[in-house]
């Protein structure tokens, strides 16, 4: 099935335009924004975070949470800040990814804007290689917008073994799969990730401030406690700004490495604290346990993006 990116975008109090493009986070393989071409005024293209999408009732229509007035406050798309996936020259990408009549945009990071486009594309092609397996965008869009799991699922997931982490205070990514189910559809597996740091006492202190961290269910009951002196700390793989995937990167200013989110360039240190960018809070620490053999298990909690306080959603 071809995706219908020309879907109408409707606010709570009226229709505002059509979806003309989607913006993709190349690292998480998730859609971070949709671009809505306005019907009225100067027919601008506005960049709307995916979290604003309330419902996709059918392939022809997308319902936004905001009002028409609030929609008008979303930023106008700065087209120069993006490249399309066609610019990236990824072999066989188009065998698996079909988006018509819209475009898929990938952010052209501000940090890279002094870099010649040719070398940016070469680097990006490497980073985006995983996109080859991306399914059609419409189903992706659909699953991002619908509730994926039952609320407050406290299941433990095995994600790997800490013997892979050789150095302290370095982010190490573990991938795992979990099921989600839409109404009337069979359960599907999706890939997720967390970042684990083998933390020195200083970093542990920065994360926990000397206090054990408690995690609660929807009734307020404690489901797990992370000990403040436990050497391994797991961070949710979603950036607390708007939910993009981030990576551990060495940069000119941070030669030892930091967590860098490519969507809006939030930067976090090894303790998950924000050191730059628009993120409203530190990386989200997850409930985690490591057994004597080094096997890591986590509870895959998701928190609301874009707000200072941690508000548990799943
Ligand atoms: S989603 Fe905006 S900085 Fe990560």
Boltz pocket constraint, residues with backbone or C-beta under 6 A from the ligand:
constraints:
  - pocket:
      binder: B
      contacts: [[A, 239], [A, 240], [A, 241], [A, 242], [A, 243], [A, 244], [A, 261], [A, 262], [A, 263], [A, 264], [A, 265], [A, 266], [A, 277], [A, 278], [A, 279]]
      max_distance: 6.0
